[in-house]
Amino acid sequence: MFNQCILVILIFFPTLSIVQNKMCQSVSKLHNTFHKLSSHLLDILHS
């Protein structure tokens, strides 16, 4: 039983960190896209 717990932890945590990294990457991509869009919109409005 104890060994199973260790196994689950060993498998679960790396997976979790990978998922977290992927989420962080997509969030920052979204943020960049949004930033570009908003600055583009501002340019259009000011011209």
DRENKOL-922683 format. One record per atom (N, C-alpha, C): residue in one letter; x, y, z; atom name. Coordinates in steps of 0.001 Angstrom, whole numbers. Each point is the difference from the previous one (the first is absolute). Layout:
<pts>
{'A'; {X; Y; Z}; 'CA'}
...
</pts>
This chain:
<pts>
{'M'; {837; -1203; 0}; 'N'}
{'M'; {-837; 1203; 0}; 'CA'}
{'M'; {875; 1257; 0}; 'C'}
{'F'; {992; -2; 871}; 'N'}
{'F'; {893; 1153; 92}; 'CA'}
{'F'; {761; 200; -1309}; 'C'}
{'N'; {429; -1094; -600}; 'N'}
{'N'; {713; 81; -1270}; 'CA'}
{'N'; {-882; 590; -1088}; 'C'}
{'Q'; {-1262; -364; 6}; 'N'}
{'Q'; {-940; 548; -982}; 'CA'}
{'Q'; {-105; 1513; 156}; 'C'}
{'C'; {-47; 451; 1231}; 'N'}
{'C'; {-73; 1442; 267}; 'CA'}
{'C'; {1210; 714; -600}; 'C'}
{'I'; {1171; -552; 226}; 'N'}
{'I'; {1222; 603; -535}; 'CA'}
{'I'; {-47; 31; -1522}; 'C'}
{'L'; {-472; -1100; -587}; 'N'}
{'L'; {-97; -84; -1450}; 'CA'}
{'L'; {-934; 1083; -543}; 'C'}
{'V'; {-1146; 130; 624}; 'N'}
{'V'; {-974; 1014; -430}; 'CA'}
{'V'; {615; 1388; 88}; 'C'}
{'I'; {689; 274; 1103}; 'N'}
{'I'; {629; 1306; 184}; 'CA'}
{'I'; {1069; 240; -1075}; 'C'}
{'L'; {799; -1027; -257}; 'N'}
{'L'; {1077; 128; -985}; 'CA'}
{'L'; {-552; 246; -1398}; 'C'}
{'I'; {-1149; -585; -294}; 'N'}
{'I'; {-590; 190; -1332}; 'CA'}
{'I'; {-785; 1314; -57}; 'C'}
{'F'; {-705; 281; 1080}; 'N'}
{'F'; {-927; 1128; 2}; 'CA'}
{'F'; {701; 1353; -29}; 'C'}
{'F'; {1042; 154; 795}; 'N'}
{'F'; {620; 1317; 117}; 'CA'}
{'F'; {684; 493; -1271}; 'C'}
{'P'; {784; -843; -677}; 'N'}
{'P'; {580; 470; -1269}; 'CA'}
{'P'; {-1076; 374; -1015}; 'C'}
{'T'; {-1054; -814; -56}; 'N'}
{'T'; {-1100; 291; -914}; 'CA'}
{'T'; {-621; 1357; 332}; 'C'}
{'L'; {-195; 210; 1289}; 'N'}
{'L'; {-585; 1261; 456}; 'CA'}
{'L'; {867; 1187; -427}; 'C'}
{'S'; {1297; -126; 184}; 'N'}
{'S'; {878; 1120; -342}; 'CA'}
{'S'; {16; 239; -1516}; 'C'}
{'I'; {-73; -1083; -785}; 'N'}
{'I'; {-59; 155; -1456}; 'CA'}
{'I'; {-1277; 741; -390}; 'C'}
{'V'; {-1107; -423; 575}; 'N'}
{'V'; {-1285; 651; -286}; 'CA'}
{'V'; {50; 1474; 383}; 'C'}
{'Q'; {602; 271; 1163}; 'N'}
{'Q'; {109; 1375; 467}; 'CA'}
{'Q'; {825; 837; -970}; 'C'}
{'N'; {1114; -555; -477}; 'N'}
{'N'; {841; 706; -959}; 'CA'}
{'N'; {-768; 317; -1274}; 'C'}
{'K'; {-729; -988; -492}; 'N'}
{'K'; {-778; 198; -1220}; 'CA'}
{'K'; {-1030; 1103; 197}; 'C'}
{'M'; {-672; -27; 1153}; 'N'}
{'M'; {-1003; 1027; 277}; 'CA'}
{'M'; {649; 1377; 66}; 'C'}
{'C'; {1139; 88; 661}; 'N'}
{'C'; {708; 1276; 98}; 'CA'}
{'C'; {365; 511; -1387}; 'C'}
{'Q'; {487; -890; -845}; 'N'}
{'Q'; {383; 394; -1352}; 'CA'}
{'Q'; {-1217; 531; -768}; 'C'}
{'S'; {-1116; -716; 59}; 'N'}
{'S'; {-1149; 455; -764}; 'CA'}
{'S'; {-569; 1291; 569}; 'C'}
{'V'; {67; 153; 1314}; 'N'}
{'V'; {-470; 1248; 600}; 'CA'}
{'V'; {867; 1174; -461}; 'C'}
{'S'; {1308; -194; -33}; 'N'}
{'S'; {864; 1094; -430}; 'CA'}
{'S'; {-179; 279; -1494}; 'C'}
{'K'; {-249; -1042; -781}; 'N'}
{'K'; {-291; 212; -1421}; 'CA'}
{'K'; {-1272; 822; -158}; 'C'}
{'L'; {-1033; -373; 744}; 'N'}
{'L'; {-1254; 742; -33}; 'CA'}
{'L'; {238; 1453; 395}; 'C'}
{'H'; {771; 193; 1032}; 'N'}
{'H'; {290; 1340; 486}; 'CA'}
{'H'; {703; 813; -1090}; 'C'}
{'N'; {998; -605; -648}; 'N'}
{'N'; {715; 688; -1070}; 'CA'}
{'N'; {-930; 370; -1146}; 'C'}
{'T'; {-826; -946; -389}; 'N'}
{'T'; {-946; 243; -1086}; 'CA'}
{'T'; {-938; 1149; 354}; 'C'}
{'F'; {-512; -55; 1211}; 'N'}
{'F'; {-917; 1052; 450}; 'CA'}
{'F'; {695; 1355; 1}; 'C'}
{'H'; {1237; 17; 463}; 'N'}
{'H'; {766; 1234; 47}; 'CA'}
{'H'; {195; 574; -1408}; 'C'}
{'K'; {379; -860; -929}; 'N'}
{'K'; {178; 437; -1383}; 'CA'}
{'K'; {-1299; 551; -562}; 'C'}
{'L'; {-1076; -732; 228}; 'N'}
{'L'; {-1305; 432; -504}; 'CA'}
{'L'; {-385; 1362; 563}; 'C'}
{'S'; {164; 166; 1291}; 'N'}
{'S'; {-426; 1261; 609}; 'CA'}
{'S'; {875; 1161; -472}; 'C'}
{'S'; {1298; -227; -148}; 'N'}
{'S'; {836; 1095; -494}; 'CA'}
{'S'; {-343; 313; -1454}; 'C'}
{'H'; {-331; -1029; -773}; 'N'}
{'H'; {-430; 196; -1382}; 'CA'}
{'H'; {-1283; 834; -43}; 'C'}
{'L'; {-940; -349; 864}; 'N'}
{'L'; {-1253; 746; 74}; 'CA'}
{'L'; {262; 1455; 384}; 'C'}
{'L'; {885; 208; 928}; 'N'}
{'L'; {329; 1364; 407}; 'CA'}
{'L'; {597; 785; -1165}; 'C'}
{'D'; {867; -662; -760}; 'N'}
{'D'; {572; 646; -1173}; 'CA'}
{'D'; {-1092; 427; -973}; 'C'}
{'I'; {-937; -893; -245}; 'N'}
{'I'; {-1093; 308; -925}; 'CA'}
{'I'; {-823; 1182; 523}; 'C'}
{'L'; {-274; -17; 1286}; 'N'}
{'L'; {-814; 1057; 584}; 'CA'}
{'L'; {715; 1351; -63}; 'C'}
{'H'; {1295; -4; 174}; 'N'}
{'H'; {738; 1260; 41}; 'CA'}
{'H'; {271; 578; -1384}; 'C'}
{'S'; {4; -856; -1010}; 'N'}
{'S'; {346; 500; -1332}; 'CA'}
{'S'; {-1148; 785; -632}; 'C'}
</pts>
